């Protein structure tokens, strides 16, 4: 490390010392599974962010469905644009609360790396096929720990991995912790930023697709969050910042255990909007022709490769794993189009989405 590089590293760590007393600092990280020499010009969380951006799984997100499978139009959300929106919202909140923006960004960029093709339809199909079920948050952790980099993983810091695996939410409550709660405040920010992003862009996509009209949004939502996409996102971000102000550690902030959260009115409005989407978009989606066709493709691929695991040609599986695990990793890593092409090439007789 040269003198100049050492100066850069020292300056970056000094900036972290000005963050909230409750912020996660990279130089106090619980570390990586394998010890590495530190980067001369990046903190540990900045290094994690860069590793995620440059990995194969991140690139494939641009061709993975968010909600609408094979939509006609250029402006529907993909898994990649969703991830970038989550990162932007998380960085804004972390910066406002004087927490570690780099940790929030890295966690956000990695939180959906394990999502399979065809969005929720693909995840549900895999969950029914696997002996231990399937959750994309756990698969995302598996991607960064074991599958990327030819089976070596990305060797990310503990804090980023913790935020990734604890990013899921249940249907009933946007703040429910039954599927896990990140240990860091930055990870908690990502968990909420994920919800803020998808309940708003999924609504926008449903309106774009003609499934919903803006006037149908429940009045108890618009009364609290506003009538436009930008108003709703802004209202939720501002509410999270205000309600979580204790995270700044500033004088006069509330004492006791600090959590990233929302005010009761904003939480209620967000939950109402989420349930509205379940009733009008997510659950009705299950009956759409292209959704069931996507599930059939996943089932076909799982059956085909389950009987012929030797035909898997990918460095995104672990050769020593059980066949079902290798097949699940292989399918979960596929983009929508790759899965469709593979099914067609292998003799799928059903209707493609």
C-alpha positions in Angstrom: 0.0 0.0 0.0 1.5 3.3 -1.1 1.5 6.5 1.0 -1.3 8.0 -1.1 -3.4 4.8 -0.9 -3.0 4.7 2.9 -4.2 8.3 3.0 -7.3 7.4 1.0 -8.1 4.5 3.3 -7.6 6.6 6.4 -9.8 9.4 5.1 -12.6 7.0 4.3 -12.5 5.4 7.7 -12.3 8.9 9.3 -15.5 9.8 7.5 -17.2 6.7 9.0 -16.3 8.0 12.5 -18.5 11.0 11.9 -21.6 8.7 11.5 -24.2 8.1 14.1 -22.9 6.1 17.2 -25.4 3.5 16.1 -24.1 3.1 12.6 -22.2 0.0 11.4 -18.6 0.9 10.7 -16.7 -1.1 8.2 -13.5 -1.2 10.3 -15.5 -2.7 13.1 -17.1 -5.4 10.9 -17.4 -9.0 12.1 -15.4 -9.7 9.1 -15.4 -12.2 6.2 -15.4 -16.0 6.2 -12.0 -15.9 4.6 -9.5 -13.2 5.8 -8.3 -10.9 3.0 -6.0 -7.9 2.8 -8.0 -4.7 2.9 -8.5 -2.6 -0.2 -6.2 0.4 -0.3 -8.9 2.8 -1.6 -12.3 1.2 -0.5 -13.9 0.4 2.8 -15.0 -3.2 3.4 -18.7 -2.3 2.6 -17.7 -0.5 -0.6 -15.7 -3.5 -1.6 -18.8 -5.7 -1.1 -20.9 -3.4 -3.2 -18.4 -3.6 -6.0 -18.2 -7.4 -5.9 -22.0 -7.6 -6.1 -22.3 -5.3 -9.1 -19.6 -7.2 -11.0 -21.0 -10.7 -10.3 -22.9 -12.8 -12.8 -26.1 -13.1 -10.7 -26.4 -9.3 -10.6 -26.2 -9.0 -14.4 -28.8 -11.6 -14.8 -31.4 -9.6 -12.9 -32.0 -7.4 -15.9 -33.7 -10.4 -17.6 -35.7 -11.6 -14.6 -39.4 -10.8 -14.0 -40.5 -8.7 -11.1 -44.3 -9.3 -11.3 -45.4 -9.2 -15.0 -44.1 -12.0 -17.1 -43.0 -11.1 -20.7 -44.8 -7.7 -20.6 -45.4 -5.7 -23.8 -43.7 -2.4 -23.2 -40.3 -1.0 -22.3 -41.2 0.5 -19.0 -42.2 -2.4 -16.8 -40.1 -3.1 -13.8 -37.5 -5.9 -13.9 -35.7 -7.5 -11.0 -32.7 -5.3 -11.8 -34.6 -2.0 -11.9 -36.4 -3.0 -8.7 -33.0 -3.6 -7.1 -31.7 -0.2 -8.2 -34.8 1.5 -6.8 -34.3 -0.3 -3.5 -30.7 0.8 -3.4 -31.6 4.4 -4.1 -34.3 4.6 -1.4 -32.0 2.8 1.1 -29.2 5.2 0.5 -31.5 8.2 0.9 -32.8 7.0 4.2 -29.3 5.9 5.5 -27.8 9.3 4.6 -30.7 11.2 6.2 -30.2 9.2 9.5 -26.4 9.5 9.4 -26.0 5.8 9.1 -23.6 3.8 6.8 -24.8 4.5 3.2 -22.2 2.0 1.8 -23.6 -0.9 3.9 -27.2 0.0 3.0 -26.3 0.1 -0.7 -24.4 -3.2 -0.8 -27.1 -5.0 1.1 -29.8 -3.6 -1.3 -27.9 -4.5 -4.4 -27.5 -8.1 -3.1 -30.9 -8.7 -1.6 -32.5 -10.3 -4.7 -29.6 -12.1 -6.3 -31.2 -15.5 -5.6 -34.6 -14.7 -7.1 -35.5 -17.4 -9.8 -37.0 -16.6 -13.2 -40.7 -15.6 -13.6 -40.9 -13.7 -10.4 -43.2 -14.9 -7.7 -44.5 -17.7 -10.0 -41.1 -19.2 -10.3 -40.4 -18.9 -6.6 -43.7 -20.6 -5.7 -43.1 -23.4 -8.1 -39.6 -24.1 -6.7 -40.9 -23.9 -3.2 -43.4 -26.7 -3.9 -40.7 -28.9 -5.5 -37.9 -28.7 -3.0 -37.7 -30.9 0.1 -36.8 -27.9 2.2 -38.9 -25.3 0.3 -37.5 -22.3 -1.4 -37.1 -18.6 -0.3 -35.3 -16.2 -2.5 -33.6 -14.4 0.5 -32.0 -17.7 1.6 -31.0 -18.4 -2.0 -29.5 -14.9 -2.3 -27.3 -15.7 0.7 -26.4 -19.0 -1.0 -25.4 -17.2 -4.2 -23.0 -14.8 -2.4 -21.6 -17.5 0.0 -21.2 -20.5 -2.2 -22.4 -20.3 -5.9 -20.7 -17.2 -7.3 -17.0 -17.1 -8.4 -16.8 -20.7 -9.4 -18.1 -22.0 -6.1 -15.9 -19.7 -3.9 -18.6 -17.2 -3.3 -18.0 -13.4 -3.0 -16.7 -13.6 0.6 -18.8 -10.6 1.7 -18.8 -9.2 5.2 -21.0 -10.6 7.8 -23.2 -7.5 8.0 -24.0 -7.5 4.3 -24.8 -11.2 4.4 -27.0 -10.7 7.5 -29.0 -8.0 5.7 -29.5 -10.1 2.6 -30.8 -13.2 4.3 -33.1 -11.2 6.7 -34.7 -9.0 4.0 -38.0 -11.0 3.5 -41.4 -9.9 4.8 -44.7 -11.6 5.5 -48.0 -10.6 3.9 -49.7 -9.4 7.0 -47.5 -6.6 8.2 -44.7 -4.7 6.5 -42.8 -4.4 9.8 -43.3 -8.0 10.9 -40.0 -9.7 12.0 -41.1 -13.4 11.9 -38.9 -14.1 8.9 -35.9 -12.4 10.5 -34.7 -9.0 11.4 -31.3 -7.6 10.3 -28.8 -7.0 13.1 -27.8 -3.6 11.7 -29.9 -0.5 11.3 -28.7 -0.3 7.7 -30.0 -3.8 7.0 -33.4 -2.8 8.5 -33.5 0.2 6.2 -33.1 -2.1 3.2 -35.9 -4.3 4.4 -38.2 -1.4 4.5 -36.8 0.2 1.3 -37.6 -3.0 -0.5 -41.3 -2.7 0.5 -41.5 1.0 -0.3 -40.1 0.3 -3.8 -42.2 -2.7 -4.8 -45.6 -1.7 -3.4 -45.3 1.5 -5.5 -43.7 0.3 -8.7 -46.0 -2.8 -8.7 -49.0 -0.5 -8.5 -47.6 1.6 -11.3 -47.0 -1.5 -13.5 -50.6 -2.7 -12.8 -51.9 0.7 -13.9 -49.7 0.6 -16.9 -51.0 -2.9 -17.8 -54.6 -1.8 -17.5 -55.3 -4.1 -14.5 -55.9 -1.1 -12.2 -56.8 2.5 -12.5 -55.3 5.2 -10.3 -58.8 6.1 -9.0 -59.2 2.6 -7.5 -56.3 3.1 -5.0 -58.0 2.9 -1.5 -58.8 6.4 -0.2 -57.1 5.6 3.1 -53.9 5.2 1.2 -54.1 8.4 -0.9 -55.2 10.4 2.2 -51.9 9.5 4.0 -49.4 8.9 1.1 -50.7 11.0 -1.8 -52.2 10.3 -5.2 -49.1 9.9 -7.4 -46.2 7.5 -7.5 -43.6 10.1 -6.5 -45.8 11.5 -3.7 -46.3 8.0 -2.2 -42.6 7.1 -2.3 -41.6 10.5 -0.9 -44.2 10.3 1.9 -43.0 6.9 3.0 -39.3 7.9 2.9 -39.9 11.0 4.9 -42.0 9.1 7.5 -39.4 6.5 7.9 -36.7 9.2 8.5 -38.9 11.1 11.0 -40.0 7.9 12.9 -36.5 6.5 13.0 -34.7 9.7 14.1 -33.4 8.0 17.2 -31.0 6.1 14.9 -29.0 9.4 14.4 -27.9 9.3 18.0 -28.3 13.0 18.2 -29.0 14.8 21.4 -32.7 14.7 22.3 -33.4 11.6 20.2 -35.4 8.9 21.9 -33.6 6.4 24.1 -33.9 2.7 24.4 -33.8 0.0 21.7 -33.7 1.7 18.3 -35.5 0.2 15.3 -36.0 1.5 11.8 -39.8 1.8 11.4 -42.8 3.9 10.4 -45.4 5.9 12.1 -48.7 4.0 12.7 -50.6 6.0 10.0 -47.9 5.3 7.4 -47.6 1.7 8.4 -51.3 1.2 8.1 -51.5 2.9 4.7 -48.5 0.8 3.4 -50.1 -2.4 4.7 -53.5 -1.4 3.1 -51.8 -0.7 -0.2 -49.9 -4.0 0.0 -53.1 -6.0 0.7 -54.8 -4.1 -2.1 -52.1 -5.4 -4.5 -52.5 -8.9 -3.2 -56.2 -8.8 -3.8 -56.1 -7.1 -7.2 -52.7 -8.1 -8.7 -50.7 -10.8 -6.9 -53.4 -13.3 -6.2 -55.4 -12.8 -9.5 -52.0 -13.2 -11.2 -52.0 -16.8 -10.2 -54.8 -17.6 -12.5 -53.4 -15.8 -15.6 -52.4 -18.1 -18.4 -48.8 -16.9 -18.7 -48.3 -17.4 -14.9 -49.4 -21.0 -14.9 -47.4 -21.6 -18.1 -44.3 -20.2 -16.3 -44.9 -22.6 -13.4 -45.1 -25.5 -15.8 -41.8 -24.5 -17.3 -40.1 -24.6 -13.9 -41.7 -27.9 -13.1 -40.6 -29.4 -16.4 -37.0 -28.2 -16.0 -36.9 -29.5 -12.5 -38.1 -32.9 -13.6 -35.9 -33.1 -16.6 -32.7 -32.1 -14.9 -33.6 -34.1 -11.8 -33.5 -37.2 -13.9 -30.4 -36.1 -15.9 -28.2 -33.9 -13.5 -25.2 -34.9 -15.6 -26.6 -32.6 -18.4 -26.3 -29.5 -16.2 -23.5 -27.3 -17.8 -23.0 -24.5 -15.3 -20.4 -23.3 -12.8 -23.3 -22.1 -10.7 -23.9 -25.4 -8.9 -21.8 -27.4 -6.4 -20.8 -30.8 -7.9 -20.8 -32.5 -4.5 -24.4 -31.4 -3.7 -27.4 -33.7 -4.0 -29.0 -33.7 -7.4 -32.1 -31.8 -6.3 -30.0 -29.1 -4.8 -27.9 -28.7 -8.0 -31.0 -28.6 -10.1 -32.6 -26.0 -7.8 -29.5 -23.8 -8.0 -29.3 -24.1 -11.7 -33.0 -23.2 -12.3 -32.9 -20.3 -9.7 -30.0 -18.8 -11.6 -31.8 -18.8 -15.0 -33.2 -15.7 -16.6 -36.7 -15.9 -17.9 -35.6 -16.2 -21.5 -32.9 -18.8 -20.7 -35.5 -20.9 -19.0 -37.9 -20.6 -21.9 -35.2 -21.5 -24.4 -34.0 -24.4 -22.4 -37.5 -25.8 -22.0 -38.2 -25.5 -25.7 -34.9 -27.1 -26.6 -35.5 -30.0 -24.2 -38.9 -30.9 -25.5 -41.4 -29.0 -23.4 -44.9 -29.7 -24.9 -46.9 -27.1 -23.0 -47.7 -23.5 -23.9 -44.9 -21.1 -23.2 -45.7 -17.8 -21.4 
